[in-house]
Amino acid sequence: MTAGTVTAVRGSVVDLHFPETLPLLHHQVICTDKLRWRVSGDRCSDRRCH
């Protein structure tokens, strides 16, 4: 498994595996509905996500 690998699970929150950015995980939110990654503080820009 390489750095930056994303395990996507449709309909649920995606677990990020970024060893290089662990301190920033709380700022990383995944929109699994569209498989689109967004950084928006602690929440996703899309209302349908998380």
Contact map, one row per residue, 1 for C-alpha under 8 A:
11101000000000000000000000000000000000000000000000
11111000000000000000000000000000000000000000000000
11111000000000001111000000000000000000000000000000
01111100000000011110000000000000000000000000000000
11111110000000011100000000000000000000000000000000
00011111000001111000000000000000000000000000000000
00001111100001111000000000000000000000000000000000
00000111110001100000000000000001001000000000000000
00000011111111000000000000000001000000000000000000
00000001111100000000000000000001100000000000000000
00000000111110000000000000000001100000000000000000
00000000111111000000000000000001000000000000000000
00000000101111100000000000000111000000000000000001
00000111100111110000000000000111000000000000000000
00000111000011111000000000000000000000000000000000
00011110000001111100000010000000000000000000000000
00111110000000111110000000000000000000000000000000
00111000000000011111110000000000000000000000000000
00110000000000001111110000000000000000000000000000
00100000000000000111110000000000000000000000000000
00000000000000000111111110000000000000000000000000
00000000000000000111111110000000000000000000000000
00000000000000000000111111000000000000000000000000
00000000000000000000111111110000000000000000000000
00000000000000010000111111110000000000000000000000
00000000000000000000001111111000000000000100000000
00000000000000000000000111111000000000111110000000
00000000000000000000000111111100000011111100000000
00000000000000000000000001111110000011110111000000
00000000000011000000000000011111001111000001000010
00000000000011000000000000001111111111000001010011
00000001111111000000000000000111111100000000000010
00000000011000000000000000000011111100000000000110
00000000000000000000000000000011111100000000000000
00000001000000000000000000000111111110000000000000
00000000000000000000000000000111111111000000000000
00000000000000000000000000011110001111100000000000
00000000000000000000000000011110000111110001100000
00000000000000000000000000111000000011111111000000
00000000000000000000000000111000000001111111100000
00000000000000000000000000110000000000111111000000
00000000000000000000000001111000000000111111000000
00000000000000000000000000101000000000111111100001
00000000000000000000000000001110000001111111111011
00000000000000000000000000000000000001010011111010
00000000000000000000000000000010000000000001111110
00000000000000000000000000000000000000000001111111
00000000000000000000000000000000100000000000011111
00000000000000000000000000000111100000000001111111
00000000000010000000000000000010000000000011001111
